[in-house]
Amino acid sequence: MEAASRFATLLLLSTYLASLFLVFPSSSAAPPPSSTPLFPSDALPTLSGYLPVGAASRSAMYFAYYEARQPEVPLPRTPLLVWLQGGPGCSSMVGNFLELGPWLVANSTTGPFLVPNPYSWNRLFGLLFLDNPIGTGFSIAAAPVEIPRNQTTVSEHLWIALQGFFSSNPSFRSRPLYLTGESYAGKYVPSAGYYISQRNARTAADRRINLAGVAIGNGLTHPVAQVATHADSAFFSGLINEPQKTHLEKLQSEAVSLTVAEKWAAAHDARKEVLKYLQDSTGLATLYDLTKKKPYPTDLVGIFLAQEHVKAALGVAEGATWEECSGVVAEAFHEDVMKSAKAAVEGLLQQGKVKVLLYQGLFDLRDGVLSTEAWLKKTQWAELRSFLAAERRVWRVAGGDLAGYVQKYGTLSHVVVAGAGHLVPADQGMTSQQMIEGWVMGNSQFSAQRKGRHLGDVWAQQHVDQDASF
């Protein structure tokens, strides 16, 4: 992309009439002090601004897009990654500036500043951050009633927003698209992925989305199975004793019963009681990583994004304020929390055309490894038995350090990331970069496993590959 467009900002007209867009250089915004630039020109997104979610609505989804820094193929064939944060209602700017974006927020005695991230996910791929759903982060909800309350509406909005994004550059549409995200995006990602696959079937070829894969990190996907795992996770980690485990199991059973009865609001409240007891009884700084002495420093992102010249550089609407996690959006999804998105994962697996990656940080006590394996075993998929019987490979990064474990069969890959909690890219940047690049490109551990091989052959080949880097 030529230099002039690299610093372009795609802004939605305030009236949103006919879904028109205005493009102008980000450099028109007031620059930060030249002596210590808080937002270096190299850190500017390639494109940023707002995407409509409906022709008759003034609501719009904020986005920031970063083109691939070192693409290995021509841009029209370079994959595009979409990142969705969880919550519900948490901003993808957390992922951008704390986890996997090209520049991360760091702290100093004078406040937060940006530093280059050598392990960003846009090294080989284009990277699109979306503040989803509307009302989240810098996104605009024209009225509270327009905020989605279910995964169907979220998926519809994402389809429309992506169509608007593709319209800004026709070459985007031909590029393989991968939906990625973490936590509550364990619902957004598969739901939107399955919606896209279904919508493509009844859409003209020149309007289809070239969906190639979905990746879910530490996701909440099938809550009725996942909420029942916390007692075992904590007990076998040595964090609670037998009486505490028994009490936690009673709380979990209540949440499960209410979910099965489809009493969604009460089930969500019961899950909150499970997590509250888990937090109180363990005394951990955060359930998102049982090894941490302090929570993740997401407050730095908020301080950074509160500054007017930072917002101007990012193409944020005038007068917009940033909130890490929107309570209004969270309340709108109150009855969605305990509903399952497992059927969407099953639909994608059954189609066999879209790759699926499930990854978890080993230290996450909320949506960790055991939590994912609990619902994965209940998946309705013809290849499930073969996947569960597949060898779990030891995965090492260059130099021989343990990165984690990889299990794969067919279109499904499951990765456990060593040394990481809920926010895998924040904890293990190099590992997460190698994981996403290896999965997208189909390298090493993520190469297709042939059907019909004898278990001994599979075991032998996996042990040959186990020390290979991606």
C-alpha positions in Angstrom: 0.0 0.0 0.0 1.5 3.3 -1.0 2.7 5.7 1.7 -0.1 8.2 1.3 -2.7 5.6 2.0 -0.7 4.1 4.9 -1.7 7.0 7.1 -5.2 7.4 5.8 -8.1 7.3 8.2 -11.5 6.0 7.0 -14.2 8.0 8.8 -17.9 7.6 8.7 -19.8 10.8 8.0 -21.6 11.9 11.1 -25.0 11.7 9.4 -24.3 8.2 8.0 -26.4 9.1 5.0 -26.3 6.4 2.4 -23.4 4.8 4.3 -21.0 7.3 2.7 -17.4 7.5 3.9 -14.8 10.3 4.0 -11.1 9.6 3.7 -8.5 12.0 4.9 -4.9 11.8 6.2 -4.4 11.1 9.9 -1.7 13.8 9.8 -4.4 16.4 9.8 -4.8 15.7 13.5 -2.8 17.8 16.0 0.5 16.0 16.5 1.9 15.1 19.9 4.8 17.1 21.3 7.7 16.7 19.0 10.3 16.3 21.8 8.7 13.0 23.1 6.1 12.0 20.6 3.5 9.9 22.4 2.2 8.5 19.2 5.0 8.0 16.6 4.0 8.2 13.0 5.1 4.6 12.5 2.5 3.6 15.1 -0.5 5.0 13.1 -2.9 2.5 11.8 -3.1 2.0 8.0 -6.8 2.7 8.2 -9.1 3.5 11.1 -12.5 5.0 11.7 -16.1 3.8 11.7 -18.1 1.2 9.8 -21.9 1.2 9.7 -23.9 -1.7 10.9 -27.1 -0.8 9.2 -28.3 1.5 6.4 -31.0 3.0 8.6 -28.9 3.4 11.8 -26.4 5.9 13.0 -24.7 3.2 15.0 -21.2 2.3 13.8 -18.4 0.0 14.7 -14.9 1.5 15.4 -12.0 -0.2 13.7 -8.2 0.1 13.4 -6.4 -1.8 10.6 -2.7 -2.5 10.3 -1.3 -3.8 7.1 1.1 -6.7 7.1 4.7 -5.6 7.8 6.5 -8.4 6.1 4.0 -10.3 3.9 5.3 -13.4 2.2 2.9 -13.3 -0.7 1.4 -10.4 -2.7 -1.1 -8.4 -0.7 -4.1 -9.6 -2.7 -3.3 -13.1 -1.3 -2.0 -12.0 2.1 -4.3 -13.3 4.9 -6.4 -10.9 7.0 -6.9 -11.5 10.7 -9.9 -9.9 12.5 -9.5 -9.6 16.3 -12.5 -9.4 18.6 -12.2 -8.9 22.4 -14.4 -10.5 24.9 -16.4 -9.1 27.8 -19.1 -9.0 26.7 -18.5 -5.3 26.0 -14.7 -5.1 26.3 -12.7 -3.1 23.7 -10.4 -4.7 21.2 -8.0 -1.8 21.9 -6.9 -3.9 24.8 -5.8 -6.5 22.3 -4.3 -3.9 20.1 -2.2 -2.0 22.7 -1.6 -4.7 25.4 -1.5 -8.0 23.5 -0.9 -8.4 19.8 -0.9 -5.1 18.0 2.3 -3.6 16.3 2.8 -1.1 19.2 2.2 -1.8 22.9 1.6 0.5 25.8 4.4 0.6 28.4 4.6 2.5 31.6 7.1 5.1 32.7 7.4 7.7 35.5 5.8 10.2 33.1 2.9 7.9 32.1 2.2 5.4 29.4 4.0 5.4 26.0 4.2 3.2 23.0 6.9 0.7 22.2 7.3 -1.5 19.1 6.0 -5.1 19.4 8.3 -7.5 17.6 5.7 -10.3 18.1 2.7 -8.5 16.7 0.2 -10.6 14.6 0.5 -8.3 11.6 4.1 -9.4 10.8 2.8 -11.6 8.0 -0.9 -10.8 7.9 -3.2 -7.8 7.8 -4.7 -7.2 11.2 -8.1 -5.6 11.8 -9.3 -4.7 15.3 -13.1 -4.2 15.8 -14.7 -2.7 18.8 -17.6 -5.2 18.8 -20.5 -5.0 19.5 -21.6 -1.4 19.0 -21.5 0.5 22.3 -18.1 -1.1 23.1 -14.9 0.9 23.3 -14.9 3.7 20.7 -17.9 2.2 18.8 -21.1 4.1 18.6 -24.6 2.9 19.7 -27.1 5.5 18.6 -29.5 4.2 21.2 -29.2 1.6 23.9 -32.0 -0.4 22.2 -29.7 -0.9 19.2 -27.1 -2.8 21.2 -27.3 -6.5 20.3 -28.6 -8.9 22.9 -27.7 -12.2 21.1 -25.1 -13.7 18.8 -27.4 -13.6 15.7 -27.5 -9.8 15.8 -23.7 -9.6 16.6 -23.0 -11.7 13.5 -25.3 -9.6 11.3 -23.5 -6.5 12.4 -20.1 -8.0 11.8 -21.1 -9.1 8.3 -22.3 -5.5 7.5 -19.2 -4.0 9.0 -16.9 -6.3 7.1 -18.7 -5.5 3.9 -18.1 -1.8 4.6 -14.4 -2.5 5.3 -14.0 -4.4 2.0 -15.6 -1.5 0.1 -12.7 0.7 1.2 -10.3 -1.4 -0.8 -11.6 -4.0 -3.3 -8.4 -6.0 -2.9 -9.3 -6.9 0.7 -12.2 -9.1 -0.4 -10.0 -11.7 -2.2 -7.8 -12.2 0.8 -8.3 -15.2 3.1 -10.1 -14.0 6.3 -9.5 -15.4 9.8 -11.8 -14.5 12.7 -9.8 -14.5 16.0 -10.5 -13.4 19.5 -10.5 -14.4 23.2 -12.8 -14.9 26.2 -16.4 -13.9 25.3 -15.3 -13.9 21.7 -15.5 -17.6 22.2 -19.1 -17.0 21.2 -18.6 -14.1 18.7 -16.0 -15.8 16.6 -17.7 -19.2 15.9 -21.1 -17.6 15.7 -20.0 -15.0 13.1 -17.9 -17.6 11.3 -20.9 -19.9 10.9 -23.1 -17.0 10.0 -20.7 -16.0 7.2 -20.5 -19.5 5.9 -24.3 -19.7 5.7 -24.7 -16.2 4.3 -22.0 -16.8 1.6 -24.2 -19.6 0.2 -26.9 -17.1 -0.7 -24.8 -14.2 -1.6 -23.4 -13.2 -5.0 -19.8 -14.2 -5.6 -18.5 -10.7 -5.6 -20.0 -10.0 -2.2 -18.9 -13.1 -0.4 -16.4 -13.1 2.5 -13.4 -15.4 1.9 -13.5 -17.1 5.4 -10.6 -19.5 5.9 -10.5 -20.0 9.6 -11.6 -19.1 13.2 -9.4 -19.0 16.3 -10.7 -18.9 19.8 -8.4 -18.1 22.7 -9.4 -19.0 26.3 -13.0 -18.9 25.1 -16.4 -19.1 26.8 -18.2 -21.1 24.2 -20.4 -23.8 25.9 -21.0 -22.4 29.4 -23.1 -25.3 30.8 -20.1 -27.6 30.5 -17.4 -25.0 31.4 -19.0 -23.7 34.6 -18.8 -27.3 36.0 -15.0 -27.4 35.8 -13.8 -24.7 38.2 -13.8 -26.9 41.3 -11.6 -29.5 39.7 -9.3 -26.9 38.2 -8.7 -25.2 41.5 -8.5 -28.3 43.6 -6.0 -30.1 41.5 -4.0 -26.9 41.3 -3.7 -27.0 45.1 -5.7 -23.8 45.5 -8.7 -25.1 47.5 -9.2 -28.0 49.9 -11.8 -30.8 49.8 -14.6 -28.9 51.7 -14.1 -25.9 49.5 -14.3 -28.1 46.5 -17.5 -29.7 47.7 -19.1 -26.2 48.2 -17.9 -25.0 44.9 -19.4 -28.1 43.2 -22.8 -27.3 44.8 -22.6 -23.7 43.4 -21.7 -25.1 40.0 -24.6 -27.6 40.0 -27.0 -24.8 40.6 -25.6 -22.9 37.6 -25.8 -26.0 35.5 -29.4 -26.7 36.6 -30.6 -23.2 35.8 -28.9 -23.3 32.4 -30.5 -26.6 31.5 -33.8 -25.1 32.6 -33.1 -22.1 30.2 -33.5 -19.6 33.1 -30.8 -17.5 31.5 -30.6 -14.5 33.8 -30.6 -16.7 37.0 -28.0 -19.0 35.5 -25.7 -16.1 34.7 -26.1 -14.8 38.3 -25.4 -18.3 39.6 -22.2 -18.4 37.5 -21.1 -15.1 39.0 -21.5 -16.7 42.5 -19.2 -19.6 41.4 -16.5 -17.2 40.2 -16.9 -15.0 43.3 -16.4 -17.9 45.7 -13.5 -19.1 43.6 -11.9 -15.7 43.8 -12.6 -15.3 47.6 -11.4 -18.8 48.5 -8.2 -18.7 46.5 -7.2 -15.1 47.3 -5.6 -14.8 43.8 -4.8 -11.5 42.3 -6.7 -12.6 39.3 -8.5 -15.7 38.2 -7.2 -15.0 34.7 -3.7 -16.2 35.7 -3.1 -18.1 38.9 0.6 -17.2 38.9 0.2 -13.4 38.8 0.7 -11.2 41.8 -1.1 -8.3 40.1 -4.0 -8.2 37.5 -3.2 -7.5 33.9 -2.3 -3.8 33.5 -5.2 -2.9 31.3 -5.5 0.5 33.1 -2.5 1.7 31.1 -4.5 1.4 27.9 -7.3 3.5 29.4 -4.9 6.3 30.5 -3.2 6.2 27.0 -6.5 6.4 25.1 -7.9 9.2 27.2 -5.6 11.7 25.6 -7.1 13.8 22.8 -4.2 13.7 20.4 -4.1 9.9 20.7 -7.8 9.7 19.9 -7.2 12.1 16.9 -4.4 9.9 15.6 -6.6 6.8 15.8 -9.5 8.5 13.9 -11.9 8.4 16.8 -15.1 10.4 16.6 -14.9 13.8 18.2 -16.1 13.8 21.8 -15.9 10.0 22.1 -14.6 8.5 25.3 -13.1 5.1 25.8 -14.2 2.5 28.3 -12.4 -0.7 28.7 -15.5 -2.8 29.3 -19.0 -1.3 28.9 -21.4 -2.0 31.6 -24.3 -1.1 29.3 -23.2 -3.7 26.8 -22.7 -6.3 29.5 -26.2 -5.7 30.8 -27.6 -6.1 27.3 -26.0 -9.6 27.1 -27.1 -10.6 30.6 -29.3 -13.4 29.3 -26.8 -14.4 26.6 -23.9 -15.3 28.8 -25.0 -18.9 29.6 -26.3 -19.7 26.2 -24.1 -21.9 24.0 -22.2 -21.3 20.8 -21.1 -24.9 20.5 -23.5 -25.5 17.6 -21.7 -22.9 15.5 -18.3 -24.7 16.1 -20.0 -27.9 15.2 -21.4 -26.4 12.0 -18.0 -25.2 10.9 -16.3 -28.5 11.7 -19.0 -30.5 9.9 -18.6 -28.4 6.8 -14.9 -29.1 6.8 -14.0 -26.0 4.8 -12.9 -23.7 7.6 -10.0 -24.3 9.9 -10.7 -24.1 13.7 -8.1 -23.3 16.3 -8.8 -23.5 20.1 -5.9 -22.3 22.3 -5.6 -21.6 26.0 -3.0 -20.3 28.4 -2.1 -23.0 30.9 -2.6 -20.8 33.9 -6.1 -19.5 33.2 -8.5 -20.4 36.0 -11.7 -19.0 34.3 -11.7 -20.3 30.7 -8.6 -22.5 30.7 -7.6 -25.9 29.3 -10.0 -28.1 31.4 -12.8 -25.8 30.6 -12.3 -26.1 26.9 -11.7 -29.8 26.9 -15.0 -30.3 28.8 -17.1 -28.9 26.0 -14.9 -30.1 23.2 -15.6 -33.7 24.2 -19.4 -33.1 23.8 -19.0 -31.8 20.2 -21.1 -33.4 17.6 -18.6 -34.0 14.8 -17.9 -37.1 12.8 -14.1 -36.8 13.3 -14.3 -36.2 17.1 -13.1 -39.7 18.1 -10.2 -39.4 15.7 -9.3 -36.0 17.1 -9.5 -37.2 20.7 -7.2 -40.2 19.9 -4.7 -38.0 18.1 -1.3 -37.7 19.7 -0.6 -34.5 21.7 2.7 -33.1 20.5 5.3 -31.3 22.6 5.8 -27.9 21.0 9.1 -26.1 21.3 10.2 -22.7 20.0 13.5 -22.1 18.3 16.2 -22.7 20.9 14.4 -25.6 22.5 12.3 -23.8 25.1 8.9 -25.4 25.8 6.1 -23.5 24.2 3.2 -25.8 24.9 1.3 -28.7 23.3 -0.5 -29.2 20.0 -3.2 -31.7 19.2 -4.6 -31.8 15.6 -6.9 -33.8 13.4 -8.6 -32.7 10.3 -9.6 -29.1 10.4 -9.4 -28.8 14.2 -6.3 -27.8 16.2 -6.0 -27.5 20.0 -3.1 -25.7 21.5 -2.1 -25.3 25.2 0.3 -22.4 25.7 2.8 -22.8 28.5 3.6 -19.8 30.7 0.4 -18.0 29.8 -2.9 -17.0 31.3 -6.1 -15.6 29.9 -4.4 -13.0 27.6 -2.0 -15.4 25.8 -0.4 -12.8 23.5 0.3 -10.5 26.4 2.0 -13.3 28.4 3.8 -15.1 25.6 4.3 -12.8 22.6 6.8 -14.9 20.6 4.9 -18.1 21.3 1.5 -16.6 20.3 3.0 -15.2 17.1 4.5 -18.5 16.1 1.2 -20.2 16.9 -1.0 -17.9 14.8 1.5 -17.9 11.9 2.0 -21.6 11.9 -1.7 -22.3 12.0 -2.6 -19.9 9.2 0.2 -21.0 7.0 -0.2 -24.7 7.9 3.4 -25.1 9.0 4.9 -27.9 11.0 2.6 -29.0 13.8 -0.4 -27.5 12.0 0.1 -29.3 8.7 -2.7 -31.5 7.7 -2.7 -35.0 9.2 -3.4 -37.7 6.7 -6.3 -40.0 7.4 -5.7 -43.7 7.6 -2.2 -43.7 9.1 -1.4 -46.3 11.7 -1.0 -45.0 15.2 2.6 -46.1 15.4 3.4 -44.1 12.2 1.6 -41.0 13.6 3.5 -41.4 16.9 6.9 -41.7 15.2 6.3 -38.7 12.9 5.1 -36.6 15.8 8.2 -37.3 17.8 10.4 -36.4 14.9 8.5 -33.1 14.6 8.1 -32.2 18.2 11.2 -30.0 18.5 10.6 -28.2 15.1 9.7 -24.5 15.2 6.9 -23.1 13.2 
